[in-house]
Amino acid sequence: MTQDPKYWFPAKRYGWGWGLPRTWQGYVVIICFALLVLAGIFLFPPGHDSVAFTVYFLALGVGVTAIAWLKGEPLGWRWGKRRRP
């Protein structure tokens, strides 16, 4: 008997990408991401240092995407029907 892997982020039913988190770990990732975004607005005010602001937000985006890539369902274009092996 094999178990399905427990993905933190399910694939979207239509289109390409991930949907809302399925597990508490996924919600922790999203909450931490949101808090870091808010902190970045105060740490790197865009009016004072736009380069640091841009680099910070790009790093956050790469980080959350990497986590979703590692812990989410495999990506692919979907048209609404899920294929079960």
Helices and strands as residue ranges (DSSP letters): E 14-15, H 24-43, H 50-71, E 78-79
